[in-house]
Amino acid sequence: MDGEVHLYTAMFGHAPEKTGNEDEEPDYISIDIGDILEVKGPRPTTNDTWMKGHNKNKGTTGFFPGNFVEYVGPAPKVEPPALPAFKLDPESSFVKPVKLNADS
């Protein structure tokens, strides 16, 4: 999977059915109309299958029906913030010298 991230918006709501046995259930997530979903990797050629992504509105990750969402576009790339420049002062020290008393 490459570093591409694509955005989709939910056109329909979907709530996965619970079978009562969470160990056997795949990671299906619910979506509501207007939810924004992030999908990593190459953009699928069709939306007629289940897609795996992250629901930005709910903070959940899992599978949702691809035909319930519409492609918005690639997610904007976020650059990490630049670290502030700093200069070490050789005169200052984080460690203070301690005088050991041999008589104690």
Backbone hydrogen bonds, N-H to C=O, Kabsch-Sander energy under -0.5 kcal/mol:
donor,donor_aa,acceptor,acceptor_aa,energy
6,H,39,V,-2.9
7,L,73,G,-3.2
8,Y,37,L,-2.3
9,T,70,E,-2.4
10,A,35,D,-2.4
11,M,68,F,-2.9
12,F,68,F,-1.3
14,H,31,I,-2.9
22,E,20,G,-0.6
24,E,21,N,-1.2
25,E,21,N,-0.7
28,Y,26,P,-2.1
29,I,63,F,-2.6
31,I,14,H,-2.4
34,G,10,A,-2.8
35,D,32,D,-2.4
37,L,8,Y,-3.0
38,E,54,H,-2.6
39,V,6,H,-2.8
41,G,4,E,-2.8
51,M,64,F,-2.9
53,G,51,M,-0.5
53,G,62,G,-2.5
54,H,38,E,-2.6
55,N,60,T,-3.3
56,K,36,I,-2.5
56,K,54,H,-0.9
57,N,36,I,-0.6
59,G,55,N,-2.7
60,T,55,N,-0.7
62,G,53,G,-2.4
63,F,27,D,-3.2
64,F,51,M,-2.2
66,G,49,T,-2.0
68,F,65,P,-1.6
69,V,66,G,-1.1
70,E,9,T,-2.5
72,V,7,L,-3.0
73,G,7,L,-1.3
75,A,5,V,-3.1
79,E,77,K,-0.6
92,S,89,D,-1.2
100,L,98,V,-0.6
102,A,100,L,-0.7
104,S,101,N,-0.9
